[in-house]
Amino acid sequence: MALDVQGPDSPRRYAEATLGTFPTLVDEDNVLGDTFGLKAIPNALFVSAEGEVDGIVASSFDIRRPKSRELIERWLATSTPYGVPDADPDMEWSDEALRLFRQAGAAVRRGDRAAAVELLNEAFPLEPDNYIIRKQLWAIEHPEKFYLDDVDFDWQDEQLASGR
């Protein structure tokens, strides 16, 4: 699952390079993040053939990591869900932060990046522990750190260390 308020075109190159033909959902409005209380990325949802969510890996899933690949292989081989955690009430998005986040996405998609930055800057203080808001703001302001080659995690760490 990719979450990007900028729509599917921005993360497409990264998703295609790292996942090949693996299906990837781009959640422009953070529907899944709101539903499952996700405030960081990357995440993985394991969905059965019947459409049931069998499991979720929140904020630590990376298909390039052997541990993530092993988890997928084990799930596919056994068809045994490893459990979906109950929603953590501390992880729920506030209505106002979610509203601002969705408005920011709409602003980007209509070409108004300045308005999107303003809206995300308004949402951030409402949920300073929300890394989805932070990363979307950073991606709009610094797309070269997210979409050119590989995601620049060192740069993100620097931003966090500076309190941004």
N, C-alpha and C positions, 0 to 999 in steps of 0.2 A: 504494500500500500504506500503510495506517495501522497504527501499532503503538500499542496502548493497553491497559494491564492492566485498565482499567475496563470493557472490553467495547465493543461497537459503539455504544451509545447516546451515550456521551460525545463521541466525535469526529463523530457523524453530522451534526450541524448544520453544522459546519465543512466536512465533505466535501461535503455537498449544496450548500452555498453556493458552494464554489469549483470543484467538479467536475461539478455537474449530474448527469447520468445516467451518467457515466463509472464503470465498475465499480471499486470500492474494496474491498480485502481488509483486514479488521481482524484483526491477528495478536495475540491476547491472550497467547499463551505464548512469543512471540519465536522461533518455529520458524525463520522465514526469517532473522532476525538472526543466530541461532546457525549456521544452515547456510552463510550467505554471509559471516560475520564482520563484520556491520554493528553498529557501536557508536554510530551517530548517525542522526538522521532529519532530513529526509524522504528517502526512497529510492524508486526506480522500478525495477521488473523488467519487461523486455520479453519477452513469452511468445508464441511463434509459434502458429499454428493447430494445429500438431501437438503442442503442449504443451512444446516445448523452450524453455529460457531462452536468448534471443538476446543479451541484454545487460542490464547493470545500471548504474544511476547511483546512487552511494552518497553520501548526506548532502548533496546539493546540488540535488536535483530539486524544482522548484516549478512546477506547471502554469501559474501566473500569469506566469511569466517567459518572454519571447520565445524565449530560448535553449532552454528545455525544450520548448516547443511546436514549434520548428523541428526538434528532434531526433525528436520523435514523427512529425511530418509526413515527414521524410526516411526514417525507418524504415518507415512505412506505404507510402510510394511505391516504395521499392526492395526491400523485403523482405530487405534485407541486414543481417545482424547486425553490430553494431559491436564485438562481443567481450565476453565475460564475463571479468573478471579472475580469475586464480587466487586461491584463498583465501589471505589473508595470515595466516601463523601468529601474528603479533603481534596480530591482530585477533580471534582466537578467544576466545569467552567461556570463563571458567573454569567448571568444573562447579559449584562452590559458588555463584558469583554467579548463574548461570543458575537453579539450584535455588531460591535466595532470591527471585529475580525472579518466578519462576512461582508460588511460595508467596504472594508479595505480591499477585499478580493474583487468585489464588483468594480471598485474604482480602478484597479489595475487592469481588469479586463476591458474597461472602456477607454484605457490609455491615460488615465490620470494618476500617474505614479506618485506625484507630490501629495495628492489627497490620501492615497493609500498609506504613505509614510506618516502623515499627520494622524490618521486614524489608528494606526498600530502604535504610534507613540502615546496616544491617549489610552489605548488598551493595556499597554505594558505595566503602568503603575497599579492597575487594578489587580494584576496577577503577576507579580515579579518572579514567581517560581515557574512561570509558563514558558518553556523553551520553544514551543511552537510559535508563539507570538514573536519572540526574539528572533528566531531563525528566519521567519518570513520577512521581518523588517530588514534583517541583514541581507537576505537574498535580493530584495528589491534595491537596496542601496548599493550592494556590492555583488552583482551577479557573477563577476569573474571568480569569486571565491566559492561558487557553488556549481556552476554550469559549464565551465570551459573544459576542464579535464577531470580532475578528481576533486572532491569536496576538500577544502582546506581546513582541516580540523585544528591545526595549530593556530591558525588565525582566529578561529572561533574560541579557542581556549584563551587567547590574548584578550578577546572582547569580554569574556566572562571575568577574567582577572581584573580588568579595568572597571568592572561594575556595570558594563553595558548590557 
